[in-house]
Amino acid sequence: MTAAADPQKPGVWATFRDAPAAAKTIMFGVIVNRLSGFLVIFLVLYVSALGYSTAQAVFALGAYGAGGVVGTLVGGALSDRFGPRLTIAGSMGLSGLLIAFMLVPNQYPLLLVASVLVGVTSQVFRPASSTLLSDLTPADNQVMIFAIWRFGLNVGSTVAPMLGFALYYLDGKHYTVVFLTEAIVAVAYAVLAWVMLPPRDVVRTIAAPVESDPAAGSGRGGYLAVLRNRRYVVFLLVAAVHTIVYQQYLSTLPLTVNEVKLDVFWYTLAVSLNGLVVIALELPATKVVQRMPMRISIAIGLALIGIGVGVYGLPLVPAVIIGGTLLWTIGEIISGPSLFAYPAVVGAGPLKSRYIGSFQFAFGLGNTVAPLVGGWLFLSLGTALLWPLLGAVEVLVAVAILGLVRVPKKAPPATELNEVPAETA
């Protein structure tokens, strides 16, 4: 069975309207969780303002990022062990307390430890929330619900810098209000999550059965069981490579802009257009894209990303940087929802949180190493070869996806929650 088998896929509003209150709580939490993204901006500034060197400030940011990568694996394991509700509430509550604690340390080692722990606890939320959201969502809505989940991520990421700077100036260019506001919001959401989200035993009864991939595992062995699914392991490696290519617009593209002496206005405009177009068009586009087989929508989208990235290899005039960015933005819109939904679909069952956690680990790892890989290629090859090479790699990733993505068959509908079907793909 493919996603194209049913032409009557639900739309954006129908998916959101029919989602139970717990699912809406998670979608709100995604925005709240991403608002902590302004810590990435202000952490370096805050550590520097305390009198530490630029190198120490950058290292603290790196510690925060490393903690985030580990946090995705921890989140998958904790969600499997203790259930999503406890994991989500604990993640947000602890991250809020730790963010507030970052205002206290007057010694660099303590600040560094706090940065790591904030990174870990804030990212524990993501696999746990994705798992529960998938369990609460009917099979036909999986791609659309993850499009809404991504919408929350994008809105949170877009609002975070503006909110952070507003609080910074409100506090007279100090950081106390910035950190305390985020801490209070996170703790408040932890309380809301504990009240609104279903306990572990209820989640087990509402998660619909599917005819899962035989390689997906029986629920025993944790991440080792995930690693035994060789096709999925290769998928994770391919996803990490994709992430490395995708993230070059944030690290290596600015270097290219600087080298060719293109006005930075055009780079800023291109990046802004990406965010605006994704927020505006991804949800409407997903109404059509969700009817396609997952492997087709992901492959087409990634191929467009590769072509768009390759365009940067042309003489970098304004039309090239804008055109290339819009092209790969369309690819992101087509591939993103299915790509993020796939781990929940292929790992449906007792290991779902581990499948999601491992995917988000691969995604985070790709984000972390992307600047290093891009910088090395930039220095070694120059821009004339760098961008065509990255584009070609992404097209190969798209081809690989065609052989790696396999969607299990659905089983009959299961128990309902709040009178809403709860089958999952």
VEXDREN-2710 file (C-alpha; in Angstrom, 1 decimal):
% VEXDREN-2710
k/r/px/py/pz
1/MET/0.0/0.0/0.0
2/THR/1.2/3.5/-0.8
3/ALA/0.2/6.9/0.4
4/ALA/-1.4/7.5/-3.0
5/ALA/-3.9/4.8/-2.4
6/ASP/-6.4/7.1/-0.8
7/PRO/-7.1/10.3/-2.7
8/GLN/-9.2/11.7/0.2
9/LYS/-6.4/12.7/2.5
10/PRO/-7.3/15.2/5.3
11/GLY/-6.4/18.9/5.0
12/VAL/-4.6/21.1/7.4
13/TRP/-7.6/22.4/9.3
14/ALA/-9.3/19.0/9.4
15/THR/-6.2/17.4/10.8
16/PHE/-5.8/20.1/13.5
17/ARG/-9.5/20.3/14.3
18/ASP/-9.8/16.5/14.7
19/ALA/-6.7/16.2/16.8
20/PRO/-7.4/15.5/20.5
21/ALA/-6.5/18.1/23.1
22/ALA/-3.3/16.3/24.0
23/ALA/-2.1/16.5/20.4
24/LYS/-2.8/20.3/20.4
25/THR/-0.9/20.6/23.6
26/ILE/2.1/19.0/22.0
27/MET/1.9/21.3/18.9
28/PHE/1.9/24.3/21.2
29/GLY/4.8/22.8/23.1
30/VAL/6.9/22.6/19.9
31/ILE/6.6/26.3/19.6
32/VAL/7.5/26.9/23.2
33/ASN/10.4/24.5/23.0
34/ARG/11.8/26.2/19.9
35/LEU/11.5/29.6/21.5
36/SER/14.5/28.5/23.6
37/GLY/16.4/28.8/20.4
38/PHE/17.3/32.4/21.3
39/LEU/19.7/30.9/23.8
40/VAL/21.8/29.9/20.8
41/ILE/22.0/33.6/19.9
42/PHE/22.4/35.0/23.4
43/LEU/24.6/32.4/25.0
44/VAL/27.8/33.6/23.3
45/LEU/26.8/37.2/24.1
46/TYR/26.0/36.4/27.7
47/VAL/29.2/34.4/28.4
48/SER/31.2/37.2/26.8
49/ALA/29.4/39.8/28.9
50/LEU/30.5/37.9/32.0
51/GLY/34.1/38.7/31.1
52/TYR/35.1/35.4/29.5
53/SER/37.1/35.2/26.2
54/THR/35.5/34.7/22.8
55/ALA/37.0/31.2/22.7
56/GLN/35.3/30.3/26.0
57/ALA/32.0/31.7/24.8
58/VAL/32.2/29.7/21.6
59/PHE/33.1/26.6/23.5
60/ALA/30.1/27.0/25.8
61/LEU/27.9/27.2/22.7
62/GLY/29.5/24.1/21.4
63/ALA/28.8/22.4/24.7
64/TYR/25.1/23.4/24.4
65/GLY/25.0/22.0/20.9
66/ALA/26.7/18.7/21.9
67/GLY/24.2/18.3/24.7
68/GLY/21.3/18.8/22.3
69/VAL/22.6/16.0/20.0
70/VAL/22.8/13.6/23.0
71/GLY/19.5/14.8/24.3
72/THR/17.6/13.4/21.3
73/LEU/18.9/9.9/22.1
74/VAL/18.2/10.3/25.8
75/GLY/14.7/11.5/24.9
76/GLY/13.9/8.4/22.8
77/ALA/15.1/6.1/25.6
78/LEU/13.3/8.0/28.4
79/SER/10.0/8.1/26.4
80/ASP/10.3/4.3/25.9
81/ARG/11.1/3.7/29.5
82/PHE/8.8/6.2/31.4
83/GLY/6.3/7.3/28.7
84/PRO/6.0/10.5/26.8
85/ARG/4.1/12.5/29.4
86/LEU/6.7/12.2/32.1
87/THR/9.5/12.7/29.6
88/ILE/7.9/15.8/28.1
89/ALA/7.0/17.4/31.4
90/GLY/10.4/16.5/32.9
91/SER/12.3/17.8/29.9
92/MET/10.6/21.2/29.9
93/GLY/10.6/21.6/33.7
94/LEU/14.2/20.7/34.1
95/SER/15.3/22.8/31.1
96/GLY/13.4/25.8/32.6
97/LEU/15.1/25.4/36.0
98/LEU/18.5/25.0/34.3
99/ILE/18.0/28.1/32.1
100/ALA/17.3/30.1/35.3
101/PHE/20.3/28.5/37.0
102/MET/22.6/29.8/34.2
103/LEU/22.2/33.3/35.7
104/VAL/23.8/32.1/39.0
105/PRO/27.2/30.5/38.2
106/ASN/30.2/32.9/38.5
107/GLN/32.7/30.2/37.6
108/TYR/33.2/29.1/34.0
109/PRO/33.1/25.3/34.7
110/LEU/29.7/25.5/36.3
111/LEU/28.4/27.6/33.4
112/LEU/29.8/25.0/31.0
113/VAL/28.0/22.2/32.8
114/ALA/24.8/24.2/32.8
115/SER/25.1/24.8/29.1
116/VAL/25.5/21.0/28.4
117/LEU/22.5/20.1/30.6
118/VAL/20.2/22.8/29.1
119/GLY/21.1/21.3/25.7
120/VAL/20.3/17.8/26.8
121/THR/17.1/18.6/28.6
122/SER/15.7/20.9/26.0
123/GLN/16.1/18.3/23.2
124/VAL/14.7/15.4/25.2
125/PHE/11.4/17.0/24.4
126/ARG/11.6/16.4/20.7
127/PRO/11.5/12.6/20.3
128/ALA/9.1/12.2/23.2
129/SER/6.7/14.8/21.7
130/SER/7.0/13.3/18.2
131/THR/6.3/9.8/19.5
132/LEU/3.1/10.9/21.4
133/LEU/1.9/13.1/18.5
134/SER/2.2/10.1/16.1
135/ASP/0.4/7.8/18.5
136/LEU/-2.4/10.3/18.9
137/THR/-2.8/10.7/15.1
138/PRO/-4.7/8.5/12.6
139/ALA/-2.6/6.8/10.0
140/ASP/-3.8/8.9/7.1
141/ASN/-2.9/12.1/9.0
142/GLN/0.8/11.2/9.8
143/VAL/2.4/13.3/7.1
144/MET/0.1/16.3/7.7
145/ILE/0.5/16.2/11.5
146/PHE/4.3/16.3/11.1
147/ALA/3.9/19.2/8.6
148/ILE/2.0/21.0/11.4
149/TRP/4.8/19.9/13.8
150/ARG/7.4/21.4/11.5
151/PHE/5.3/24.6/11.2
152/GLY/5.6/25.0/15.0
153/LEU/9.4/24.5/14.7
154/ASN/9.7/27.1/12.0
155/VAL/7.4/29.6/13.7
156/GLY/9.3/29.2/17.0
157/SER/12.7/29.5/15.3
158/THR/11.5/32.7/13.5
159/VAL/10.0/34.3/16.5
160/ALA/12.8/33.4/19.0
161/PRO/15.4/35.9/17.8
162/MET/12.9/38.8/17.8
163/LEU/11.4/37.8/21.2
164/GLY/14.9/37.5/22.6
165/PHE/16.1/40.9/21.4
166/ALA/12.9/42.5/22.6
167/LEU/13.4/41.1/26.1
168/TYR/17.1/42.1/26.0
169/TYR/16.3/45.7/25.2
170/LEU/13.3/45.7/27.7
171/ASP/15.8/44.8/30.4
172/GLY/18.2/47.6/29.5
173/LYS/20.5/45.4/27.4
174/HIS/20.9/42.8/30.1
175/TYR/20.1/39.1/30.1
176/THR/18.2/38.5/33.3
177/VAL/14.7/39.0/31.8
178/VAL/15.7/37.0/28.7
179/PHE/16.7/33.9/30.6
180/LEU/14.0/34.2/33.3
181/THR/11.2/34.5/30.8
182/GLU/12.2/31.4/28.9
183/ALA/12.6/29.6/32.3
184/ILE/9.1/30.5/33.5
185/VAL/7.5/29.7/30.1
186/ALA/9.2/26.3/30.1
187/VAL/8.2/25.4/33.6
188/ALA/4.6/26.6/33.0
189/TYR/4.4/24.3/29.9
190/ALA/5.7/21.4/32.0
191/VAL/2.8/21.8/34.3
192/LEU/0.4/22.1/31.4
193/ALA/1.8/19.0/29.8
194/TRP/1.4/17.0/33.0
195/VAL/-2.2/17.9/33.2
196/MET/-3.2/17.6/29.5
197/LEU/-1.2/14.7/28.2
198/PRO/-2.3/11.1/28.7
199/PRO/-0.4/8.7/31.0
200/ARG/1.8/5.9/29.6
201/ASP/-0.8/3.2/30.0
202/VAL/-3.4/5.2/28.1
203/VAL/-1.0/5.9/25.3
204/ARG/-0.3/2.1/24.9
205/THR/-4.1/1.5/24.4
206/ILE/-4.6/4.3/21.8
207/ALA/-1.5/3.6/19.6
208/ALA/-3.0/1.7/16.7
209/PRO/-1.4/-1.5/15.5
210/VAL/0.3/-1.7/12.1
211/GLU/1.9/-4.4/10.0
212/SER/5.3/-3.1/10.8
213/ASP/8.6/-3.7/9.0
214/PRO/9.9/-7.1/10.2
215/ALA/13.3/-5.5/10.6
216/ALA/11.9/-2.9/12.9
217/GLY/12.3/-5.0/16.0
218/SER/10.0/-6.4/18.7
219/GLY/10.5/-3.7/21.3
220/ARG/13.4/-5.3/23.2
221/GLY/17.0/-4.2/23.0
222/GLY/16.5/-0.4/22.8
223/TYR/18.8/1.3/20.3
224/LEU/20.6/-1.9/19.6
225/ALA/17.4/-3.3/18.2
226/VAL/17.1/-0.2/15.9
227/LEU/20.7/-0.8/14.7
228/ARG/19.7/-4.3/13.6
229/ASN/17.4/-2.8/11.0
230/ARG/20.1/-2.4/8.4
231/ARG/18.0/-0.5/5.9
232/TYR/17.0/2.0/8.5
233/VAL/20.6/2.5/9.7
234/VAL/21.6/3.3/6.1
235/PHE/18.6/5.7/6.0
236/LEU/20.0/7.4/9.1
237/LEU/23.4/7.8/7.4
238/VAL/21.8/9.2/4.3
239/ALA/19.7/11.6/6.4
240/ALA/22.8/12.8/8.1
241/VAL/24.5/13.5/4.8
242/HIS/21.4/15.3/3.6
243/THR/21.5/17.5/6.7
244/ILE/25.2/18.3/6.2
245/VAL/24.4/19.5/2.6
246/TYR/21.3/21.4/3.7
247/GLN/22.9/23.3/6.5
248/GLN/25.6/24.8/4.2
249/TYR/23.3/27.8/3.6
250/LEU/24.0/28.9/7.2
251/SER/27.8/28.3/7.3
252/THR/29.4/28.0/3.9
253/LEU/27.1/30.2/1.8
254/PRO/28.0/33.3/3.9
255/LEU/31.7/32.6/3.2
256/THR/30.9/32.4/-0.5
257/VAL/29.0/35.7/-0.3
258/ASN/32.0/37.3/1.4
259/GLU/34.5/35.9/-1.1
260/VAL/32.7/37.2/-4.2
261/LYS/31.9/40.5/-2.4
262/LEU/28.2/40.2/-2.9
263/ASP/26.3/42.6/-0.7
264/VAL/25.2/40.8/2.5
265/PHE/21.7/42.2/1.9
266/TRP/21.1/39.6/-0.7
267/TYR/22.1/36.7/1.6
268/THR/19.9/38.1/4.3
269/LEU/17.0/38.4/1.9
270/ALA/17.5/34.8/0.6
271/VAL/17.5/33.3/4.1
272/SER/14.5/35.4/5.1
273/LEU/12.6/34.3/2.0
274/ASN/13.3/30.7/2.8
275/GLY/11.7/31.0/6.3
276/LEU/8.7/33.0/5.0
277/VAL/8.0/30.7/2.1
278/VAL/8.2/27.5/4.2
279/ILE/5.9/29.0/6.9
280/ALA/3.4/30.2/4.2
281/LEU/3.4/27.3/1.8
282/GLU/4.4/24.0/3.5
283/LEU/1.1/23.3/5.1
284/PRO/-1.0/24.0/2.0
285/ALA/1.5/22.0/-0.2
286/THR/1.4/19.1/2.2
287/LYS/-2.3/18.6/1.4
288/VAL/-1.2/17.5/-2.1
289/VAL/2.2/16.0/-1.1
290/GLN/0.7/13.6/1.4
291/ARG/-1.1/11.8/-1.4
292/MET/2.3/10.7/-2.9
293/PRO/4.2/7.6/-1.7
294/MET/6.7/8.8/0.9
295/ARG/9.8/7.7/-0.9
296/ILE/8.7/9.7/-4.0
297/SER/7.9/12.9/-2.2
298/ILE/11.2/12.7/-0.2
299/ALA/13.2/11.9/-3.3
300/ILE/11.7/14.6/-5.4
301/GLY/12.2/17.2/-2.6
302/LEU/15.8/16.2/-1.9
303/ALA/16.6/16.3/-5.6
304/LEU/15.3/19.8/-5.8
305/ILE/17.4/20.8/-2.8
306/GLY/20.5/19.4/-4.6
307/ILE/19.7/21.3/-7.8
308/GLY/19.1/24.5/-5.8
309/VAL/22.4/24.1/-3.9
310/GLY/24.2/23.4/-7.1
311/VAL/23.0/26.7/-8.6
312/TYR/25.2/28.5/-6.1
313/GLY/28.1/27.3/-8.2
314/LEU/27.2/29.8/-10.9
315/PRO/28.5/33.3/-10.7
316/LEU/26.9/34.5/-7.5
317/VAL/24.8/37.5/-8.5
318/PRO/21.6/38.4/-6.7
319/ALA/19.4/36.4/-9.2
320/VAL/21.5/33.3/-8.6
321/ILE/21.4/33.4/-4.8
322/ILE/17.7/34.2/-4.7
323/GLY/16.8/31.6/-7.4
324/GLY/18.9/28.8/-5.9
325/THR/17.4/29.4/-2.5
326/LEU/13.8/29.4/-3.7
327/LEU/14.5/26.2/-5.6
328/TRP/15.8/24.3/-2.6
329/THR/13.1/25.9/-0.5
330/ILE/10.5/24.2/-2.7
331/GLY/12.4/21.0/-2.2
332/GLU/12.3/21.4/1.5
333/ILE/8.6/22.0/1.4
334/ILE/8.0/18.8/-0.6
335/SER/10.3/16.5/1.3
336/GLY/10.2/17.8/4.9
337/PRO/6.9/16.6/6.3
338/SER/7.3/13.0/4.8
339/LEU/11.0/12.9/5.9
340/PHE/10.1/13.8/9.5
341/ALA/7.1/11.5/9.6
342/TYR/8.9/8.4/8.2
343/PRO/10.7/7.3/11.4
344/ALA/7.4/7.2/13.3
345/VAL/5.9/5.2/10.4
346/VAL/8.6/2.6/9.9
347/GLY/9.2/2.3/13.6
348/ALA/5.6/2.0/14.6
349/GLY/5.3/-0.2/17.7
350/PRO/7.2/-0.5/21.0
351/LEU/10.4/1.0/19.4
352/LYS/8.8/4.1/17.9
353/SER/10.5/6.5/20.3
354/ARG/13.9/4.9/19.6
355/TYR/13.4/5.2/15.8
356/ILE/12.4/8.9/16.2
357/GLY/15.2/9.5/18.6
358/SER/17.8/8.0/16.4
359/PHE/16.6/10.0/13.4
360/GLN/16.8/13.2/15.3
361/PHE/20.2/12.2/16.6
362/ALA/21.4/11.8/13.0
363/PHE/19.8/15.2/12.1
364/GLY/21.5/16.9/15.0
365/LEU/24.8/15.3/14.3
366/GLY/24.6/16.5/10.7
367/ASN/23.9/20.0/11.9
368/THR/26.9/19.9/14.2
369/VAL/29.5/18.7/11.7
370/ALA/28.1/20.6/8.7
371/PRO/30.1/23.8/9.4
372/LEU/33.3/21.8/9.7
373/VAL/32.7/19.8/6.5
374/GLY/31.6/22.9/4.6
375/GLY/34.6/24.9/5.8
376/TRP/37.0/22.2/4.8
377/LEU/35.5/21.9/1.3
378/PHE/35.5/25.6/0.9
379/LEU/39.2/25.9/1.7
380/SER/40.1/22.8/-0.3
381/LEU/38.0/23.2/-3.5
382/GLY/36.8/26.8/-3.7
383/THR/33.3/27.8/-4.6
384/ALA/33.5/26.8/-8.2
385/LEU/33.6/23.1/-7.3
386/LEU/32.1/23.2/-3.8
387/TRP/28.5/23.9/-4.7
388/PRO/28.2/21.6/-7.7
389/LEU/29.7/18.8/-5.6
390/LEU/27.3/19.4/-2.7
391/GLY/24.4/19.4/-5.2
392/ALA/25.5/16.2/-6.8
393/VAL/25.8/14.5/-3.3
394/GLU/22.3/15.6/-2.5
395/VAL/20.9/14.2/-5.7
396/LEU/22.6/10.9/-4.9
397/VAL/20.9/11.0/-1.5
398/ALA/17.6/11.4/-3.3
399/VAL/18.3/8.4/-5.4
400/ALA/19.3/6.4/-2.4
401/ILE/16.0/7.3/-0.7
402/LEU/14.0/5.5/-3.4
403/GLY/15.5/2.2/-2.3
404/LEU/15.6/2.9/1.5
405/VAL/12.1/4.2/2.4
406/ARG/9.5/1.5/2.8
407/VAL/6.1/2.1/4.4
408/PRO/4.6/-0.7/6.4
409/LYS/0.9/-1.6/5.8
410/LYS/-1.8/-0.3/8.1
411/ALA/-3.8/-2.6/10.4
412/PRO/-7.5/-2.1/11.3
413/PRO/-8.3/1.0/13.4
414/ALA/-7.7/0.8/17.2
415/THR/-9.2/2.4/20.3
416/GLU/-10.2/6.0/20.2
417/LEU/-9.1/8.9/22.5
418/ASN/-11.7/11.7/23.0
419/GLU/-13.7/10.2/20.2
420/VAL/-10.9/10.6/17.7
421/PRO/-9.4/7.7/15.8
422/ALA/-6.0/6.8/17.0
423/GLU/-4.5/4.5/14.4
424/THR/-1.0/5.2/13.4
425/ALA/0.9/4.4/10.3
END
